[in-house]
């Protein structure tokens, strides 16, 4: 994550150095996938990666899945640099202050952020860039990148969402209560998104297929356009 040169005339987040406006290659799109905790975002991202490994070809647009930075502890089975960039709080806040995060937000007591340089690099290579971001961060990116495509993943019901949260057993009772309360608030933001996709129980492959279809349709509608970031 090499810092980009500052440009005093360009807009940046409050308190952070500004960056020059960058343009992606023609046709490359920026996709944001978000939804409440427990809806299955990580599982969906894994399914999308598998689809693109199976179907990669000369007529298919390559995807790059950005790895988010976080201050939360690593869970069992998670891999540094693959699941997340796991940082201590001081290092994360240093990146934030240096303007190296496209967006950042404190969620459930931990910081999460998207490395800006990685997003710019792969858009300029002509690849679609996929971000997995919480609701707070998605809105921040949309404010900076008007052409970003926002996809909101929702559960089939609140009961199903709460069941998924309880079954993964990764939070304390207090943390679980916070996530359940926040989920209801986040679901009310679905209207802020370009597309809403229901992730039915045990239907993650269908959900990934639907998201792929949305991205393909957006490509057809945006041929030659350049994402400005």
C-alpha beads as a LAMMPS data file, in Angstrom:
LAMMPS data file: protein, C-alpha beads

229 atoms
228 bonds

1 atom types
1 bond types

-500.0 500.0 xlo xhi
-500.0 500.0 ylo yhi
-500.0 500.0 zlo zhi

Masses

1 110.0

Atoms # bond

1 1 1 0.000 0.000 0.000
2 1 1 2.349 2.702 -1.281
3 1 1 1.032 6.216 -0.571
4 1 1 -0.119 8.103 -3.641
5 1 1 1.219 11.646 -4.094
6 1 1 -0.923 14.301 -2.479
7 1 1 -2.722 16.884 -4.572
8 1 1 -3.787 19.981 -2.598
9 1 1 -6.529 20.694 -5.115
10 1 1 -8.308 17.371 -4.840
11 1 1 -10.874 16.285 -2.309
12 1 1 -9.987 13.892 0.506
13 1 1 -11.582 12.656 3.701
14 1 1 -11.613 15.061 6.619
15 1 1 -8.223 15.319 8.288
16 1 1 -6.469 13.081 5.726
17 1 1 -4.108 14.064 2.901
18 1 1 -5.851 14.487 -0.445
19 1 1 -5.108 12.301 -3.471
20 1 1 -5.247 13.156 -7.168
21 1 1 -8.321 11.866 -8.971
22 1 1 -7.547 8.543 -10.656
23 1 1 -9.418 6.924 -13.542
24 1 1 -9.913 3.229 -14.100
25 1 1 -9.532 1.570 -17.484
26 1 1 -12.558 1.793 -19.826
27 1 1 -15.304 -0.593 -18.737
28 1 1 -13.804 -1.661 -15.385
29 1 1 -16.377 -1.345 -12.607
30 1 1 -16.244 -0.908 -8.845
31 1 1 -18.676 -3.198 -7.026
32 1 1 -19.566 -2.933 -3.354
33 1 1 -21.181 -5.899 -1.619
34 1 1 -22.575 -5.215 1.818
35 1 1 -25.263 -6.311 4.212
36 1 1 -25.830 -6.940 7.903
37 1 1 -23.512 -9.087 9.982
38 1 1 -24.354 -12.767 9.590
39 1 1 -25.984 -12.467 6.155
40 1 1 -23.189 -14.521 4.564
41 1 1 -20.980 -11.955 2.798
42 1 1 -17.741 -13.929 3.239
43 1 1 -19.355 -17.138 1.980
44 1 1 -20.763 -15.303 -1.043
45 1 1 -17.365 -13.774 -1.847
46 1 1 -15.802 -17.247 -1.683
47 1 1 -18.472 -18.543 -4.089
48 1 1 -17.813 -15.652 -6.489
49 1 1 -14.080 -16.439 -6.451
50 1 1 -14.779 -20.078 -7.287
51 1 1 -17.084 -19.075 -10.152
52 1 1 -14.417 -16.864 -11.670
53 1 1 -11.739 -19.508 -11.400
54 1 1 -14.029 -21.980 -13.218
55 1 1 -15.273 -19.629 -15.930
56 1 1 -12.244 -17.452 -16.625
57 1 1 -11.823 -16.843 -20.351
58 1 1 -10.986 -14.233 -23.004
59 1 1 -14.515 -12.802 -23.046
60 1 1 -14.955 -12.669 -19.297
61 1 1 -14.011 -9.601 -17.270
62 1 1 -11.541 -10.503 -14.533
63 1 1 -12.391 -9.622 -10.944
64 1 1 -10.120 -8.519 -8.139
65 1 1 -11.413 -8.973 -4.600
66 1 1 -9.915 -6.355 -2.312
67 1 1 -8.734 -7.532 1.103
68 1 1 -10.076 -5.305 3.881
69 1 1 -7.954 -4.028 6.763
70 1 1 -9.294 -4.612 10.272
71 1 1 -8.297 -4.288 13.913
72 1 1 -10.446 -7.200 15.057
73 1 1 -8.882 -10.451 16.203
74 1 1 -8.372 -13.253 13.731
75 1 1 -10.974 -16.022 13.920
76 1 1 -10.267 -19.722 13.549
77 1 1 -9.590 -20.579 9.911
78 1 1 -8.910 -16.992 8.808
79 1 1 -5.683 -16.274 6.910
80 1 1 -3.692 -13.043 7.051
81 1 1 -3.754 -11.251 3.700
82 1 1 -6.542 -13.487 2.415
83 1 1 -9.397 -13.095 4.883
84 1 1 -8.285 -9.637 6.069
85 1 1 -5.185 -7.579 6.680
86 1 1 -5.114 -7.885 10.481
87 1 1 -3.585 -4.723 11.944
88 1 1 -3.191 -3.377 15.439
89 1 1 -5.132 -0.221 16.211
90 1 1 -2.107 2.094 16.011
91 1 1 -1.085 0.895 12.534
92 1 1 -4.664 1.075 11.254
93 1 1 -5.140 4.629 12.498
94 1 1 -1.801 5.630 10.961
95 1 1 -3.042 4.439 7.547
96 1 1 -6.293 6.311 8.099
97 1 1 -4.507 9.539 8.985
98 1 1 -2.224 9.195 5.952
99 1 1 -5.260 9.015 3.658
100 1 1 -4.423 5.479 2.541
101 1 1 -7.933 4.121 3.200
102 1 1 -10.709 4.766 0.703
103 1 1 -13.160 4.429 3.575
104 1 1 -12.977 3.398 7.205
105 1 1 -15.498 2.844 9.944
106 1 1 -15.617 1.537 13.478
107 1 1 -18.115 -1.321 13.561
108 1 1 -18.946 -3.437 16.617
109 1 1 -15.952 -1.949 18.421
110 1 1 -13.400 -2.720 15.685
111 1 1 -12.041 -0.660 12.792
112 1 1 -12.439 -1.748 9.157
113 1 1 -11.064 0.005 6.086
114 1 1 -10.424 -0.379 2.346
115 1 1 -6.869 0.195 1.018
116 1 1 -7.240 2.908 -1.636
117 1 1 -4.069 2.111 -3.610
118 1 1 -5.206 -1.470 -4.232
119 1 1 -8.566 -0.320 -5.594
120 1 1 -6.944 2.198 -7.954
121 1 1 -4.282 -0.259 -9.140
122 1 1 -6.700 -2.966 -10.259
123 1 1 -9.234 -0.584 -11.822
124 1 1 -6.407 0.840 -13.900
125 1 1 -5.417 -2.688 -14.925
126 1 1 -8.915 -3.041 -16.391
127 1 1 -10.224 -5.450 -13.778
128 1 1 -13.529 -5.215 -11.936
129 1 1 -12.857 -4.452 -8.287
130 1 1 -15.115 -6.032 -5.674
131 1 1 -15.272 -4.629 -2.150
132 1 1 -16.935 -6.251 0.844
133 1 1 -17.892 -3.343 3.086
134 1 1 -20.307 -2.718 5.927
135 1 1 -23.223 -0.356 5.419
136 1 1 -21.394 2.670 6.866
137 1 1 -18.417 2.252 4.565
138 1 1 -20.519 1.588 1.465
139 1 1 -22.166 4.986 1.747
140 1 1 -18.784 6.693 2.197
141 1 1 -17.437 5.099 -0.982
142 1 1 -20.555 6.024 -2.952
143 1 1 -20.115 9.655 -1.914
144 1 1 -16.587 9.611 -3.397
145 1 1 -17.183 7.301 -6.379
146 1 1 -20.511 8.052 -8.028
147 1 1 -20.181 5.179 -10.502
148 1 1 -19.757 2.562 -7.792
149 1 1 -22.327 -0.251 -8.008
150 1 1 -23.897 -0.971 -4.619
151 1 1 -25.298 -4.470 -3.983
152 1 1 -27.066 -5.137 -0.684
153 1 1 -27.413 -8.724 0.514
154 1 1 -30.365 -9.442 2.798
155 1 1 -31.491 -12.575 4.669
156 1 1 -34.831 -14.265 3.885
157 1 1 -36.043 -13.129 7.342
158 1 1 -34.781 -11.604 10.571
159 1 1 -35.268 -14.974 12.244
160 1 1 -32.950 -16.608 9.696
161 1 1 -30.335 -13.891 10.231
162 1 1 -30.378 -14.283 14.013
163 1 1 -30.140 -18.051 13.663
164 1 1 -27.046 -17.686 11.457
165 1 1 -25.434 -15.300 13.937
166 1 1 -26.029 -17.678 16.840
167 1 1 -24.870 -20.764 14.946
168 1 1 -21.431 -19.411 14.025
169 1 1 -20.640 -18.966 17.759
170 1 1 -17.921 -16.356 17.213
171 1 1 -19.334 -13.631 19.489
172 1 1 -20.072 -13.304 23.176
173 1 1 -23.690 -12.906 24.265
174 1 1 -23.160 -9.133 24.527
175 1 1 -21.568 -8.897 21.078
176 1 1 -24.353 -11.014 19.615
177 1 1 -26.978 -8.673 21.042
178 1 1 -25.200 -5.661 19.524
179 1 1 -24.991 -7.320 16.099
180 1 1 -28.654 -8.269 16.179
181 1 1 -29.680 -4.742 17.103
182 1 1 -27.462 -3.202 14.435
183 1 1 -28.733 -5.640 11.803
184 1 1 -32.265 -4.264 12.099
185 1 1 -30.933 -0.730 11.593
186 1 1 -28.776 -1.750 8.627
187 1 1 -31.609 -3.586 6.858
188 1 1 -33.572 -0.339 6.839
189 1 1 -30.850 1.084 4.516
190 1 1 -31.608 -1.325 1.656
191 1 1 -33.233 1.510 -0.309
192 1 1 -29.851 3.268 -0.556
193 1 1 -28.498 0.496 -2.809
194 1 1 -28.670 -0.056 -6.560
195 1 1 -29.523 -3.753 -6.189
196 1 1 -30.877 -5.941 -3.379
197 1 1 -30.209 -9.698 -3.401
198 1 1 -31.767 -12.210 -0.982
199 1 1 -29.340 -14.843 0.305
200 1 1 -31.678 -17.759 1.021
201 1 1 -30.637 -20.514 3.419
202 1 1 -28.221 -22.970 1.748
203 1 1 -28.437 -21.125 -1.606
204 1 1 -25.122 -19.295 -1.667
205 1 1 -24.279 -20.470 -5.205
206 1 1 -27.558 -19.037 -6.465
207 1 1 -26.795 -15.761 -4.666
208 1 1 -23.329 -15.592 -6.255
209 1 1 -24.829 -16.297 -9.680
210 1 1 -27.332 -13.475 -9.231
211 1 1 -24.578 -11.036 -8.253
212 1 1 -22.554 -12.107 -11.290
213 1 1 -25.591 -11.439 -13.489
214 1 1 -25.943 -7.959 -12.002
215 1 1 -22.283 -7.164 -12.700
216 1 1 -22.602 -8.431 -16.294
217 1 1 -25.690 -6.263 -16.849
218 1 1 -23.883 -3.213 -15.448
219 1 1 -21.016 -3.886 -17.875
220 1 1 -23.413 -3.865 -20.789
221 1 1 -24.859 -0.552 -19.614
222 1 1 -21.493 1.105 -18.926
223 1 1 -19.331 0.104 -21.905
224 1 1 -16.311 2.394 -22.170
225 1 1 -17.033 4.372 -19.014
226 1 1 -14.179 5.062 -16.612
227 1 1 -14.607 4.957 -12.850
228 1 1 -13.196 8.108 -11.248
229 1 1 -11.839 7.660 -7.747

Bonds

1 1 1 2
2 1 2 3
3 1 3 4
4 1 4 5
5 1 5 6
6 1 6 7
7 1 7 8
8 1 8 9
9 1 9 10
10 1 10 11
11 1 11 12
12 1 12 13
13 1 13 14
14 1 14 15
15 1 15 16
16 1 16 17
17 1 17 18
18 1 18 19
19 1 19 20
20 1 20 21
21 1 21 22
22 1 22 23
23 1 23 24
24 1 24 25
25 1 25 26
26 1 26 27
27 1 27 28
28 1 28 29
29 1 29 30
30 1 30 31
31 1 31 32
32 1 32 33
33 1 33 34
34 1 34 35
35 1 35 36
36 1 36 37
37 1 37 38
38 1 38 39
39 1 39 40
40 1 40 41
41 1 41 42
42 1 42 43
43 1 43 44
44 1 44 45
45 1 45 46
46 1 46 47
47 1 47 48
48 1 48 49
49 1 49 50
50 1 50 51
51 1 51 52
52 1 52 53
53 1 53 54
54 1 54 55
55 1 55 56
56 1 56 57
57 1 57 58
58 1 58 59
59 1 59 60
60 1 60 61
61 1 61 62
62 1 62 63
63 1 63 64
64 1 64 65
65 1 65 66
66 1 66 67
67 1 67 68
68 1 68 69
69 1 69 70
70 1 70 71
71 1 71 72
72 1 72 73
73 1 73 74
74 1 74 75
75 1 75 76
76 1 76 77
77 1 77 78
78 1 78 79
79 1 79 80
80 1 80 81
81 1 81 82
82 1 82 83
83 1 83 84
84 1 84 85
85 1 85 86
86 1 86 87
87 1 87 88
88 1 88 89
89 1 89 90
90 1 90 91
91 1 91 92
92 1 92 93
93 1 93 94
94 1 94 95
95 1 95 96
96 1 96 97
97 1 97 98
98 1 98 99
99 1 99 100
100 1 100 101
101 1 101 102
102 1 102 103
103 1 103 104
104 1 104 105
105 1 105 106
106 1 106 107
107 1 107 108
108 1 108 109
109 1 109 110
110 1 110 111
111 1 111 112
112 1 112 113
113 1 113 114
114 1 114 115
115 1 115 116
116 1 116 117
117 1 117 118
118 1 118 119
119 1 119 120
120 1 120 121
121 1 121 122
122 1 122 123
123 1 123 124
124 1 124 125
125 1 125 126
126 1 126 127
127 1 127 128
128 1 128 129
129 1 129 130
130 1 130 131
131 1 131 132
132 1 132 133
133 1 133 134
134 1 134 135
135 1 135 136
136 1 136 137
137 1 137 138
138 1 138 139
139 1 139 140
140 1 140 141
141 1 141 142
142 1 142 143
143 1 143 144
144 1 144 145
145 1 145 146
146 1 146 147
147 1 147 148
148 1 148 149
149 1 149 150
150 1 150 151
151 1 151 152
152 1 152 153
153 1 153 154
154 1 154 155
155 1 155 156
156 1 156 157
157 1 157 158
158 1 158 159
159 1 159 160
160 1 160 161
161 1 161 162
162 1 162 163
163 1 163 164
164 1 164 165
165 1 165 166
166 1 166 167
167 1 167 168
168 1 168 169
169 1 169 170
170 1 170 171
171 1 171 172
172 1 172 173
173 1 173 174
174 1 174 175
175 1 175 176
176 1 176 177
177 1 177 178
178 1 178 179
179 1 179 180
180 1 180 181
181 1 181 182
182 1 182 183
183 1 183 184
184 1 184 185
185 1 185 186
186 1 186 187
187 1 187 188
188 1 188 189
189 1 189 190
190 1 190 191
191 1 191 192
192 1 192 193
193 1 193 194
194 1 194 195
195 1 195 196
196 1 196 197
197 1 197 198
198 1 198 199
199 1 199 200
200 1 200 201
201 1 201 202
202 1 202 203
203 1 203 204
204 1 204 205
205 1 205 206
206 1 206 207
207 1 207 208
208 1 208 209
209 1 209 210
210 1 210 211
211 1 211 212
212 1 212 213
213 1 213 214
214 1 214 215
215 1 215 216
216 1 216 217
217 1 217 218
218 1 218 219
219 1 219 220
220 1 220 221
221 1 221 222
222 1 222 223
223 1 223 224
224 1 224 225
225 1 225 226
226 1 226 227
227 1 227 228
228 1 228 229
